[in-house]
Amino acid sequence: DGKAYTSRNEVRSFEERVENGIRRIDVEGCLTIEAGDPVGMPYSIHYDIYADGVADIEATFTKTSPIIRRMGLRLELPSSFEDVKWYGRGPHENYSDRSRSADLGIWTSTADDMGEEHYVRAQSRGNREDIRWIEVSGENGEKVKVEAESHLAFSVMHYTDEDICSVNHDFELRSVRSESTYLYLDAIQQGLGSSCCGPTPLEEYMIPENEPITMKIRLTL
């Protein structure tokens, strides 16, 4: 519906233990979207964290309402993490129902450039699909690498979705640019369709309701 909504996160259970030198964490919760009648999206996240800085993450989300258009994780990094490299569709922005022009390959960009893929009306942007791995690097050689067991979608920019939706026009984004870099890792995003002047996405590009969607990734620091 083109509107931006606030949300609140409720952690309902948290369990931490160490087994065979691996720190294991299980989190269950619900993200509530304040959209007239509140909409809850239940989730669970399992972490296996190893001594060498590698973490295996399994995250499961369930769509409970048509208002949910993407499901995934957001990582906040220092603003110096600017350079982006990935294996997936690129080099330009693409979505599940708008990806034929984006070839599979290894591509590079920056958080600034991915955040500057312009729309007159400020809105979510910068997505890439069919991602196998991503590297985000800092100016002093620091690096975060994410590898997908299957495929995922991602974007990197200096704005949160909340920042983007807080302004009306694209040129106003510079006033809300964050001091952080945000790495979005999506298990799934709804296709774009053409609802501004036509139909919603075809059924194959919609997120199924009440069906758990799981994303498995390896995070290396």
Buried (B, 14 or more C-beta within 10 A) or exposed (E): EEEEBEBEEEEEEEEEEEEEEBBBBBBBBBBBBEBEEEBBBBBBBBBBBEEEEBBBBBBBBBBBBEBBBBBBBEBEBEBEBBBBBBBBBBBEBBBBBBBEEBEBEEBEBBBBBBBBBEEEEBEBBBBBBBBBBBBBBBEEEEEBBBBBEEBBBBBBBBBBBEBBBBBEEBEEBEEBBBEBBBBBBBBBBBBBBEEEEEEBBEEEBBBEEEEBBEBBBBBBE
